[in-house]
Amino acid sequence: MPAEMKGRIAALLVGTLLATSVATAAPKIPRLKSGKPDFSGIWETTSAAEYDLEPHSGRADAPPSAGVIDGKYIPYLPAALEQKKKNFAARATEDPRLKCWTLGTPRGIYYREPFQIFQRDRDLTLLFQFGHSVRTIHTNGTLHPEVTDNEFYLGDSRGHWEGDTLVVDVTDFNTETWLDRAGNFHSPKLHVVERWRFLDENTIEYRATLEDPEVFSRPWTLSVQLHRHREKDFQLIENYCFTLGYDEFYPVPQQGTTE
């Protein structure tokens, strides 16, 4: 066999092996009938982002963590950093979470309670266990309102697809939410760009880039992984925070009592 022919056959075999390898390595992920990735399911992070996005040692109110921010620390403007320090000092009483308020975006995604996604071609509906808040991500090509005086806890979310990655632009926030329990915060000028993509069929990589000219000196990005709940009969349950007041006045009878 001529050397040139042998070379062509060898190149063909190598190409076939590479193509097979790539196909094998590509994760098998759930998809809608349209072919878009289907994020439907109940998800939760195992990260410590909710306690403090930045690196921190163990505290009485937080486990230690290396943080989830690219570059480690949030680039605060000087005056905003002073406000963050005040928030941190008062976190035991001033965290909006303690008032049972909606957690906001992106905090609701990495809060240490499950949330559920219902997806169809035109939108995704996110239902959070904490406070039973509901967030809609529109994927039907509609844009943010050009003029609005609305300020939302969860922002206004408009998504589009870049390959298998869902990219979500979020604007129109209020000031009633924090980013974590450590007092990291934002203004109504907050702008969030989320990127959702499957790492495998039961794991989502969630990345969010935040910019806020009133609070941060430049945009910055956080990243966490979300894991699918697959336990038998797993479901969202009413958060205890919203029954606490009733329980104090109407205690549940203990086993073996008639009260």
C-alpha positions as a Markdown table, in Angstrom:
| # | Residue | x | y | z |
|---|---|---|---|---|
| 1 | Met | 0.0 | 0.0 | 0.0 |
| 2 | Pro | 1.4 | 3.4 | -1.0 |
| 3 | Ala | 2.7 | 5.5 | 1.9 |
| 4 | Glu | 0.3 | 8.4 | 1.0 |
| 5 | Met | -2.7 | 6.0 | 1.2 |
| 6 | Lys | -1.5 | 4.7 | 4.6 |
| 7 | Gly | -1.3 | 8.3 | 5.8 |
| 8 | Arg | -4.8 | 9.1 | 4.7 |
| 9 | Ile | -6.2 | 6.0 | 6.4 |
| 10 | Ala | -4.3 | 6.8 | 9.6 |
| 11 | Ala | -5.7 | 10.4 | 9.6 |
| 12 | Leu | -9.2 | 9.1 | 9.0 |
| 13 | Leu | -8.9 | 6.6 | 11.9 |
| 14 | Val | -7.6 | 9.4 | 14.2 |
| 15 | Gly | -10.4 | 11.7 | 13.2 |
| 16 | Thr | -13.0 | 9.0 | 13.9 |
| 17 | Leu | -11.6 | 8.2 | 17.3 |
| 18 | Leu | -11.6 | 11.9 | 18.2 |
| 19 | Ala | -15.2 | 12.3 | 17.1 |
| 20 | Thr | -16.2 | 9.2 | 19.1 |
| 21 | Ser | -14.4 | 10.5 | 22.1 |
| 22 | Val | -16.1 | 13.9 | 21.9 |
| 23 | Ala | -19.5 | 12.4 | 21.5 |
| 24 | Thr | -18.9 | 10.1 | 24.5 |
| 25 | Ala | -17.7 | 13.0 | 26.6 |
| 26 | Ala | -20.7 | 15.2 | 25.8 |
| 27 | Pro | -23.0 | 15.0 | 28.8 |
| 28 | Lys | -26.5 | 13.5 | 28.3 |
| 29 | Ile | -28.9 | 16.2 | 29.5 |
| 30 | Pro | -32.7 | 16.5 | 29.5 |
| 31 | Arg | -34.2 | 18.5 | 26.7 |
| 32 | Leu | -37.6 | 20.0 | 25.7 |
| 33 | Lys | -39.2 | 18.8 | 22.5 |
| 34 | Ser | -37.7 | 21.9 | 20.9 |
| 35 | Gly | -34.2 | 20.6 | 21.7 |
| 36 | Lys | -33.4 | 23.2 | 24.3 |
| 37 | Pro | -32.0 | 22.0 | 27.7 |
| 38 | Asp | -34.8 | 21.4 | 30.2 |
| 39 | Phe | -33.9 | 22.6 | 33.7 |
| 40 | Ser | -37.2 | 21.3 | 35.2 |
| 41 | Gly | -36.7 | 19.8 | 38.6 |
| 42 | Ile | -36.0 | 20.6 | 42.3 |
| 43 | Trp | -32.5 | 22.0 | 42.9 |
| 44 | Glu | -30.3 | 23.1 | 45.7 |
| 45 | Thr | -26.7 | 24.2 | 46.2 |
| 46 | Thr | -24.4 | 22.6 | 48.8 |
| 47 | Ser | -22.2 | 25.7 | 48.9 |
| 48 | Ala | -21.8 | 28.1 | 51.8 |
| 49 | Ala | -22.5 | 31.1 | 49.5 |
| 50 | Glu | -25.7 | 32.0 | 51.5 |
| 51 | Tyr | -23.7 | 32.6 | 54.6 |
| 52 | Asp | -21.1 | 34.8 | 53.0 |
| 53 | Leu | -20.1 | 35.1 | 49.3 |
| 54 | Glu | -16.5 | 36.1 | 50.2 |
| 55 | Pro | -13.8 | 33.9 | 51.8 |
| 56 | His | -14.3 | 33.7 | 55.6 |
| 57 | Ser | -13.3 | 31.5 | 58.6 |
| 58 | Gly | -15.8 | 29.8 | 60.7 |
| 59 | Arg | -18.1 | 32.0 | 62.8 |
| 60 | Ala | -20.9 | 31.3 | 65.3 |
| 61 | Asp | -23.4 | 32.0 | 62.5 |
| 62 | Ala | -21.5 | 30.6 | 59.5 |
| 63 | Pro | -19.3 | 27.6 | 58.4 |
| 64 | Pro | -15.9 | 28.4 | 56.9 |
| 65 | Ser | -15.7 | 28.8 | 53.2 |
| 66 | Ala | -13.2 | 29.7 | 50.4 |
| 67 | Gly | -15.9 | 31.9 | 48.9 |
| 68 | Val | -17.6 | 31.7 | 45.5 |
| 69 | Ile | -16.5 | 34.9 | 43.8 |
| 70 | Asp | -14.0 | 35.2 | 40.9 |
| 71 | Gly | -11.2 | 37.2 | 42.4 |
| 72 | Lys | -12.4 | 36.3 | 45.9 |
| 73 | Tyr | -13.7 | 39.7 | 47.1 |
| 74 | Ile | -16.5 | 42.1 | 46.1 |
| 75 | Pro | -15.1 | 45.3 | 44.6 |
| 76 | Tyr | -17.0 | 47.8 | 46.8 |
| 77 | Leu | -16.9 | 51.6 | 46.4 |
| 78 | Pro | -15.5 | 53.2 | 49.6 |
| 79 | Ala | -18.8 | 54.5 | 50.9 |
| 80 | Ala | -20.6 | 51.2 | 50.1 |
| 81 | Leu | -17.9 | 49.2 | 51.9 |
| 82 | Glu | -18.7 | 51.2 | 55.0 |
| 83 | Gln | -22.4 | 50.4 | 54.7 |
| 84 | Lys | -21.5 | 46.7 | 54.2 |
| 85 | Lys | -19.6 | 46.8 | 57.5 |
| 86 | Lys | -22.6 | 48.3 | 59.2 |
| 87 | Asn | -24.8 | 45.6 | 57.7 |
| 88 | Phe | -22.4 | 42.9 | 58.9 |
| 89 | Ala | -22.4 | 44.2 | 62.4 |
| 90 | Ala | -26.2 | 44.3 | 62.5 |
| 91 | Arg | -26.7 | 41.0 | 60.6 |
| 92 | Ala | -28.4 | 39.2 | 63.5 |
| 93 | Thr | -31.4 | 41.5 | 63.4 |
| 94 | Glu | -31.3 | 43.4 | 60.1 |
| 95 | Asp | -31.0 | 40.6 | 57.5 |
| 96 | Pro | -34.2 | 40.8 | 55.4 |
| 97 | Arg | -34.3 | 37.0 | 55.6 |
| 98 | Leu | -35.2 | 37.3 | 59.3 |
| 99 | Lys | -38.3 | 39.3 | 58.3 |
| 100 | Cys | -39.4 | 36.4 | 56.0 |
| 101 | Trp | -39.1 | 38.7 | 53.0 |
| 102 | Thr | -38.4 | 37.4 | 49.5 |
| 103 | Leu | -34.7 | 36.7 | 49.2 |
| 104 | Gly | -34.2 | 38.3 | 45.8 |
| 105 | Thr | -32.0 | 37.5 | 42.8 |
| 106 | Pro | -29.5 | 36.0 | 42.9 |
| 107 | Arg | -29.6 | 35.1 | 46.6 |
| 108 | Gly | -32.7 | 32.9 | 46.2 |
| 109 | Ile | -30.7 | 30.6 | 43.9 |
| 110 | Tyr | -27.9 | 29.8 | 46.4 |
| 111 | Tyr | -30.0 | 30.0 | 49.6 |
| 112 | Arg | -29.8 | 26.7 | 51.5 |
| 113 | Glu | -33.3 | 25.5 | 50.7 |
| 114 | Pro | -34.6 | 23.8 | 47.6 |
| 115 | Phe | -36.4 | 25.6 | 44.8 |
| 116 | Gln | -38.3 | 24.1 | 41.8 |
| 117 | Ile | -38.1 | 24.9 | 38.1 |
| 118 | Phe | -41.0 | 24.4 | 35.8 |
| 119 | Gln | -40.0 | 25.0 | 32.2 |
| 120 | Arg | -41.6 | 25.4 | 28.8 |
| 121 | Asp | -40.4 | 27.0 | 25.6 |
| 122 | Arg | -41.6 | 30.5 | 26.4 |
| 123 | Asp | -40.6 | 30.8 | 30.0 |
| 124 | Leu | -39.2 | 29.2 | 33.2 |
| 125 | Thr | -41.1 | 29.5 | 36.5 |
| 126 | Leu | -39.0 | 29.2 | 39.6 |
| 127 | Leu | -40.8 | 28.4 | 42.9 |
| 128 | Phe | -38.8 | 28.9 | 46.1 |
| 129 | Gln | -39.5 | 27.0 | 49.3 |
| 130 | Phe | -38.5 | 30.1 | 51.3 |
| 131 | Gly | -41.6 | 32.3 | 51.4 |
| 132 | His | -43.1 | 30.5 | 48.3 |
| 133 | Ser | -41.8 | 33.3 | 46.1 |
| 134 | Val | -42.4 | 32.8 | 42.4 |
| 135 | Arg | -40.0 | 34.1 | 39.7 |
| 136 | Thr | -40.6 | 34.1 | 35.9 |
| 137 | Ile | -37.8 | 34.0 | 33.4 |
| 138 | His | -39.2 | 35.0 | 30.0 |
| 139 | Thr | -37.6 | 33.2 | 27.0 |
| 140 | Asn | -40.0 | 34.3 | 24.3 |
| 141 | Gly | -38.0 | 37.2 | 22.9 |
| 142 | Thr | -39.7 | 39.9 | 24.9 |
| 143 | Leu | -37.6 | 42.7 | 26.3 |
| 144 | His | -37.5 | 44.7 | 29.6 |
| 145 | Pro | -40.1 | 47.5 | 29.7 |
| 146 | Glu | -38.5 | 50.7 | 28.4 |
| 147 | Val | -40.1 | 52.8 | 31.0 |
| 148 | Thr | -41.0 | 51.5 | 34.5 |
| 149 | Asp | -41.2 | 52.8 | 38.0 |
| 150 | Asn | -41.5 | 49.2 | 39.3 |
| 151 | Glu | -38.8 | 47.9 | 41.7 |
| 152 | Phe | -39.1 | 44.2 | 42.3 |
| 153 | Tyr | -37.6 | 41.8 | 44.9 |
| 154 | Leu | -36.7 | 39.4 | 42.2 |
| 155 | Gly | -36.1 | 41.8 | 39.3 |
| 156 | Asp | -37.4 | 41.5 | 35.8 |
| 157 | Ser | -35.9 | 38.5 | 34.0 |
| 158 | Arg | -35.5 | 38.1 | 30.2 |
| 159 | Gly | -33.6 | 35.1 | 28.9 |
| 160 | His | -32.1 | 33.8 | 25.6 |
| 161 | Trp | -30.1 | 30.8 | 24.6 |
| 162 | Glu | -26.4 | 30.8 | 23.6 |
| 163 | Gly | -26.1 | 27.2 | 22.5 |
| 164 | Asp | -27.0 | 25.1 | 25.5 |
| 165 | Thr | -26.5 | 27.9 | 28.0 |
| 166 | Leu | -29.4 | 30.0 | 29.2 |
| 167 | Val | -28.4 | 33.6 | 29.6 |
| 168 | Val | -30.7 | 35.8 | 31.7 |
| 169 | Asp | -30.6 | 39.5 | 32.0 |
| 170 | Val | -32.2 | 40.8 | 35.2 |
| 171 | Thr | -33.0 | 44.5 | 36.0 |
| 172 | Asp | -35.5 | 46.6 | 38.0 |
| 173 | Phe | -34.6 | 45.7 | 41.6 |
| 174 | Asn | -35.6 | 47.3 | 44.9 |
| 175 | Thr | -33.4 | 47.8 | 47.9 |
| 176 | Glu | -35.1 | 45.3 | 50.3 |
| 177 | Thr | -32.8 | 42.4 | 49.7 |
| 178 | Trp | -29.2 | 41.4 | 50.7 |
| 179 | Leu | -26.9 | 39.1 | 48.7 |
| 180 | Asp | -26.1 | 36.9 | 51.7 |
| 181 | Arg | -26.2 | 36.8 | 55.6 |
| 182 | Ala | -23.0 | 38.8 | 55.9 |
| 183 | Gly | -24.7 | 42.0 | 54.8 |
| 184 | Asn | -23.4 | 42.2 | 51.2 |
| 185 | Phe | -25.9 | 44.4 | 49.4 |
| 186 | His | -26.9 | 46.4 | 46.3 |
| 187 | Ser | -28.9 | 49.4 | 45.1 |
| 188 | Pro | -31.8 | 49.6 | 42.7 |
| 189 | Lys | -29.2 | 50.1 | 40.0 |
| 190 | Leu | -28.2 | 46.4 | 40.2 |
| 191 | His | -27.9 | 44.6 | 36.9 |
| 192 | Val | -27.5 | 40.8 | 37.0 |
| 193 | Val | -26.6 | 38.6 | 34.0 |
| 194 | Glu | -27.0 | 34.9 | 34.9 |
| 195 | Arg | -25.6 | 31.9 | 32.9 |
| 196 | Trp | -27.2 | 28.5 | 33.5 |
| 197 | Arg | -25.7 | 25.4 | 32.0 |
| 198 | Phe | -25.7 | 21.6 | 32.7 |
| 199 | Leu | -22.5 | 20.0 | 33.8 |
| 200 | Asp | -24.4 | 16.7 | 33.7 |
| 201 | Glu | -28.0 | 15.7 | 33.8 |
| 202 | Asn | -28.2 | 16.3 | 37.6 |
| 203 | Thr | -25.9 | 19.2 | 38.0 |
| 204 | Ile | -26.2 | 22.8 | 36.9 |
| 205 | Glu | -23.4 | 25.4 | 36.9 |
| 206 | Tyr | -24.9 | 28.8 | 37.8 |
| 207 | Arg | -22.9 | 31.9 | 37.2 |
| 208 | Ala | -24.1 | 35.4 | 37.9 |
| 209 | Thr | -22.3 | 38.7 | 37.0 |
| 210 | Leu | -23.4 | 41.7 | 39.0 |
| 211 | Glu | -22.8 | 45.3 | 38.3 |
| 212 | Asp | -24.1 | 48.3 | 40.2 |
| 213 | Pro | -22.5 | 51.8 | 39.7 |
| 214 | Glu | -23.7 | 53.0 | 43.1 |
| 215 | Val | -22.2 | 50.1 | 45.1 |
| 216 | Phe | -19.4 | 48.3 | 43.1 |
| 217 | Ser | -16.4 | 49.7 | 41.3 |
| 218 | Arg | -16.6 | 47.1 | 38.5 |
| 219 | Pro | -18.7 | 44.1 | 37.6 |
| 220 | Trp | -17.9 | 40.8 | 39.4 |
| 221 | Thr | -19.0 | 37.2 | 39.1 |
| 222 | Leu | -20.0 | 34.5 | 41.5 |
| 223 | Ser | -20.4 | 30.8 | 40.7 |
| 224 | Val | -22.1 | 27.9 | 42.4 |
| 225 | Gln | -23.3 | 24.4 | 41.5 |
| 226 | Leu | -26.9 | 23.3 | 41.8 |
| 227 | His | -27.8 | 19.7 | 42.5 |
| 228 | Arg | -31.0 | 17.9 | 41.5 |
| 229 | His | -33.0 | 16.4 | 44.4 |
| 230 | Arg | -33.7 | 12.8 | 43.5 |
| 231 | Glu | -35.0 | 11.4 | 46.8 |
| 232 | Lys | -38.2 | 9.5 | 46.7 |
| 233 | Asp | -41.3 | 11.8 | 47.2 |
| 234 | Phe | -39.1 | 14.9 | 47.7 |
| 235 | Gln | -41.1 | 18.1 | 47.5 |
| 236 | Leu | -41.1 | 21.7 | 48.6 |
| 237 | Ile | -42.5 | 22.3 | 52.1 |
| 238 | Glu | -43.9 | 25.4 | 53.7 |
| 239 | Asn | -41.0 | 27.3 | 55.3 |
| 240 | Tyr | -41.1 | 27.3 | 59.1 |
| 241 | Cys | -40.4 | 31.0 | 59.1 |
| 242 | Phe | -44.0 | 31.7 | 58.1 |
| 243 | Thr | -45.6 | 29.5 | 60.7 |
| 244 | Leu | -43.4 | 30.6 | 63.6 |
| 245 | Gly | -45.9 | 33.3 | 64.8 |
| 246 | Tyr | -48.8 | 30.9 | 64.7 |
| 247 | Asp | -46.8 | 28.1 | 66.5 |
| 248 | Glu | -46.0 | 30.5 | 69.4 |
| 249 | Phe | -49.7 | 31.1 | 70.0 |
| 250 | Tyr | -51.0 | 27.7 | 69.0 |
| 251 | Pro | -48.3 | 25.2 | 70.0 |
| 252 | Val | -48.6 | 21.7 | 68.4 |
| 253 | Pro | -49.6 | 19.1 | 71.0 |
| 254 | Gln | -46.7 | 16.8 | 71.9 |
| 255 | Gln | -47.1 | 13.1 | 71.4 |
| 256 | Gly | -48.8 | 11.5 | 74.4 |
| 257 | Thr | -50.7 | 14.7 | 75.4 |
| 258 | Thr | -54.3 | 15.7 | 74.9 |
| 259 | Glu | -53.7 | 19.5 | 74.6 |
